[in-house]
Amino acid sequence: MAGATVSALKTGANEMELVDFRIYKQIGERVYEGIYGVNVAKVREIIKIPKLTELPGAPEYIEGIFDLRGVVIPVVNLAKWMGIKTPERDRERSRVIIAEFSKILVGFIVGEAKRIRRISWADIEPATFSSGGEEGSLDHNKVTGVTKIENDAVLLILDFESIVKDLGLYHPTVNIESAVEQISGSAMVIDDSATARRIVKNTLEKMGMRVIEAVDGSDALNKLNEMYDKYGEQLSSELRVIVSDVEMPRMDGFHFAAHVKDDPRLKDIPVVFNSSISDRFSDKRGKEAGGESYLVKFDANQFVPEVARVIKNHIK
């Protein structure tokens, strides 16, 4: 369902497609509807709840595993993980969202899968709220952005990737196995996740470069303009590479790269995408946007040689 829609988006359009899903919460006699979304590019498929095999000793929110065409997939009950008491209702409307990021497949049980929405990144605001709840709630940066939908309702974009990290299913490889050739100059890292920026920054610094950080594409363009004011036509010699995430509020990575490549002052600076989205469409869209490479987060032993290759190819 979801995968077939990804290629419909125009590269550089600063839009994303979201799977709109619901989680229902019971407080006393009342039932509240939580409205959530996840990027279509991270959704492999959406299915009814299959027959699950329980895992002895697993946390309550991991309901079991099942075989999806030869791949064993763990299934997380999202409401239980969030500590939400759900109403006693027929599970007919419940669905499992099979999500894929950083080449890992995980199933998430949700109350209902509603529709696919196309939303401009400019209409998505960073999530800045926090109520200081316990682990397993949304209070630990599990919402990457918020956007208004019809009737002034608010949709929360849920960070499945962060949840998978908390579950211990994903561990970035940050150690570099071999000696690293030193590269002079600076690099820019663009990512709305402070954790992701820190990992990439530390790796680039090990390669010998100074690092400028930006939280989204709009922030990055502002900083590039400031750098051009300082370096002028020598900017492409000073700034050796831009490493950009794809999913970011206000301006996504593809839209940002299209801006860079359309700007004669900036077009010679190579852009490397570094994203948890591992579907077969994003690599193609990255190239269409002008990116020199597309990497899936995060393996330092793949990241370092590929970034070095891109930089060397652009040295004049």
C-alpha positions in Angstrom: 0.0 0.0 0.0 2.5 2.6 1.2 5.5 1.7 -0.9 3.7 2.3 -4.2 3.0 5.9 -3.4 6.6 7.1 -2.6 7.6 7.6 -6.2 4.6 9.9 -6.8 6.3 12.7 -4.9 8.3 15.2 -7.0 11.9 15.5 -6.0 12.6 18.8 -4.3 8.9 19.6 -3.7 9.5 19.8 0.1 6.6 17.4 0.7 6.2 14.1 2.5 3.5 11.5 2.6 2.4 10.2 6.0 0.5 7.1 7.0 -2.2 8.6 9.3 -2.9 6.1 12.1 -4.8 6.2 15.4 -4.2 5.0 19.0 -7.2 5.0 21.2 -6.8 5.8 24.9 -9.4 5.1 27.6 -9.7 7.3 30.7 -12.6 6.4 32.8 -15.7 6.0 30.6 -14.3 8.2 27.8 -12.2 7.2 24.8 -9.7 9.6 23.3 -8.4 9.4 19.8 -4.6 10.0 19.4 -3.7 11.0 15.8 -0.2 10.0 14.7 1.8 9.7 11.5 4.9 8.0 10.1 6.6 8.7 6.8 5.4 6.5 4.0 9.0 6.0 2.9 9.5 4.0 6.1 6.5 1.8 5.7 6.9 -1.5 4.0 3.3 -2.5 4.3 0.2 -2.5 6.5 -1.4 -5.8 7.5 -4.0 -7.2 9.8 -2.6 -8.6 13.1 -1.1 -12.0 12.1 -0.8 -15.1 14.3 2.1 -14.3 16.6 4.6 -16.5 18.4 5.2 -15.3 22.0 8.8 -14.6 23.1 9.3 -15.9 26.7 10.8 -13.2 28.9 10.1 -10.4 26.5 8.6 -7.1 27.8 4.8 -7.0 27.7 4.7 -4.5 24.9 6.5 -7.0 22.5 3.5 -9.2 21.6 5.6 -11.7 19.7 7.2 -12.5 16.3 5.9 -13.7 13.0 7.4 -14.8 9.7 6.8 -12.4 6.8 7.9 -14.1 3.6 10.9 -15.6 5.2 11.8 -12.7 7.5 11.2 -13.0 11.2 9.7 -9.7 12.5 9.2 -8.6 16.1 5.9 -6.9 16.8 5.5 -4.1 19.3 2.2 -3.0 20.7 2.6 0.7 20.4 -0.1 1.6 23.0 1.4 -0.7 25.6 4.9 0.7 24.9 3.5 4.2 25.4 1.8 3.1 28.6 -1.7 3.8 27.2 -4.7 1.9 28.4 -6.8 1.1 25.3 -10.5 0.4 25.3 -11.8 -3.2 25.1 -12.8 -3.3 21.5 -12.8 -5.7 18.6 -9.3 -5.9 17.1 -10.7 -6.0 13.6 -9.7 -2.4 13.0 -6.3 -2.8 14.5 -3.4 -3.1 12.1 0.3 -3.8 12.1 2.5 -1.2 10.4 5.6 -3.0 9.1 8.3 -0.3 9.2 11.8 -0.4 7.8 14.6 1.9 8.7 18.4 1.4 8.7 17.6 -1.9 7.0 15.7 -3.2 10.1 12.1 -4.4 9.9 9.7 -4.1 12.9 6.0 -4.4 13.2 3.9 -1.9 15.2 0.4 -2.6 16.3 -1.9 0.5 16.1 -5.5 1.1 16.8 -6.4 1.9 13.2 -4.7 2.9 9.9 -6.7 5.7 8.4 -5.3 7.1 5.2 -2.2 8.6 3.5 -1.7 12.3 3.8 0.5 14.5 1.7 1.9 17.4 3.8 4.4 20.1 3.1 7.5 20.0 5.4 6.9 23.8 5.8 3.7 23.0 7.7 5.5 20.7 10.1 6.8 22.2 13.3 9.5 20.7 15.4 8.2 19.0 18.5 9.4 21.0 21.5 7.0 19.8 24.2 8.0 17.5 27.1 6.0 16.5 30.2 8.8 14.6 31.9 7.1 11.3 31.8 8.6 7.8 32.3 10.5 5.7 29.9 8.2 4.3 27.2 6.1 7.5 27.0 6.3 10.2 24.3 8.3 12.4 26.7 11.7 11.2 25.5 11.8 12.8 22.0 9.6 10.2 20.4 7.7 12.9 18.4 9.8 14.5 15.6 7.2 17.0 14.5 3.6 18.2 14.7 1.2 19.5 12.0 -2.4 20.7 12.0 -5.0 18.8 10.0 -8.7 19.3 9.5 -10.9 20.6 12.3 -7.8 22.1 14.0 -6.8 18.6 15.1 -3.0 18.0 15.6 -1.2 15.1 14.1 2.0 13.9 15.9 4.8 12.4 13.7 6.1 9.5 15.7 9.8 8.6 15.7 9.7 4.9 15.1 13.4 4.9 14.7 14.0 6.2 18.2 11.6 3.6 19.6 13.6 0.8 17.9 16.8 2.2 19.4 15.2 2.1 22.8 14.1 -1.5 22.2 17.8 -2.4 21.6 17.2 -3.5 18.0 19.4 -0.8 16.4 23.0 0.0 17.2 25.0 2.5 15.0 28.5 1.5 14.2 30.6 4.5 15.3 34.1 3.0 15.5 36.3 3.1 12.5 38.2 -0.1 11.9 41.1 1.2 9.8 43.3 4.4 9.7 41.5 7.4 8.3 43.1 9.7 5.8 42.9 13.3 7.1 41.0 15.9 5.0 41.4 19.6 5.6 38.6 22.1 5.4 35.1 22.0 6.9 31.9 20.0 6.6 28.3 20.8 7.3 26.0 18.4 9.1 22.2 18.8 8.8 19.9 16.8 11.0 17.1 17.6 13.4 18.3 14.9 15.8 21.0 16.1 18.1 22.1 12.5 18.7 22.5 11.9 14.9 24.4 15.2 14.5 26.8 14.3 17.2 27.5 10.9 15.7 28.2 12.4 12.3 30.1 15.3 13.7 32.4 13.1 15.7 33.1 11.0 12.7 33.9 13.9 10.4 36.2 15.4 13.0 38.1 12.1 13.1 38.6 12.7 9.4 40.2 16.0 10.2 37.4 18.4 9.3 35.8 21.3 11.2 32.0 20.8 11.4 29.2 23.3 11.1 25.8 22.1 12.4 22.3 22.9 11.2 19.0 21.6 12.4 17.1 21.6 9.1 17.4 22.7 5.5 16.2 26.2 6.1 18.7 26.7 8.9 21.4 25.2 6.7 20.7 27.7 3.8 20.9 30.6 6.2 24.3 29.3 7.4 25.5 28.8 3.9 24.7 32.4 3.0 26.7 33.5 6.1 29.6 31.4 5.0 29.5 32.8 1.4 29.6 36.3 2.8 32.8 35.2 4.6 34.5 33.1 2.0 33.0 34.3 -1.3 33.9 32.2 -4.3 36.4 30.2 -2.2 33.5 28.7 -0.3 33.5 25.4 -2.3 37.2 25.0 -1.4 36.6 25.6 2.3 33.3 23.6 2.7 34.3 20.2 1.4 31.0 18.4 1.9 27.4 18.7 3.2 26.0 15.7 5.0 22.2 15.9 5.2 19.4 14.0 6.7 16.2 13.6 4.6 13.4 13.9 7.1 13.4 17.4 8.8 10.7 19.9 9.7 10.4 23.1 7.7 12.7 22.0 4.9 13.6 18.4 4.1 16.9 17.2 2.7 15.8 16.7 -0.9 14.3 20.2 -1.1 17.5 21.7 0.5 19.8 19.9 -2.0 17.7 21.1 -4.9 18.1 24.7 -3.6 21.9 24.2 -3.3 22.3 22.8 -6.8 20.2 25.6 -8.3 22.3 28.3 -6.6 25.4 29.1 -8.8 27.3 30.1 -5.6 26.8 26.7 -3.9 26.3 24.2 -6.7 29.9 22.9 -6.6 29.6 21.8 -2.9 28.9 18.0 -2.8 25.8 16.8 -0.9 25.8 13.4 0.8 22.4 12.1 2.1 22.6 10.2 5.4 19.2 8.8 6.3 17.5 6.0 8.1 15.1 5.6 5.1 16.3 2.5 3.3 13.6 2.1 0.7 14.5 1.7 -3.0 13.0 5.1 -4.0 14.9 7.4 -1.8 18.3 6.7 -3.3 16.9 7.6 -6.7 15.2 10.7 -5.4 18.5 11.7 -3.7 20.3 11.6 -7.1 17.5 13.5 -8.7 17.9 16.3 -6.1 21.6 16.5 -6.9 23.1 14.4 -4.1 26.4 12.7 -4.9 25.7 9.8 -2.6 23.0 8.2 -0.4 23.9 6.4 2.8 21.8 4.6 5.3 22.5 5.5 8.9 24.9 4.6 10.4 28.0 2.6 9.8 31.2 4.6 10.2 33.1 2.0 8.1 30.8 2.7 5.1 30.4 6.4 5.8 34.1 7.4 6.0 35.3 5.9 2.7 32.2 7.1 0.8 32.5 10.7 2.1 36.2 10.7 1.3 35.5 9.4 -2.2 32.9 12.2 -2.8 35.2 14.9 -1.5 38.2 13.7 -3.7 35.9 13.6 -6.8 35.2 17.3 -6.2 38.7 18.6 -5.5 39.7 20.9 -8.3 
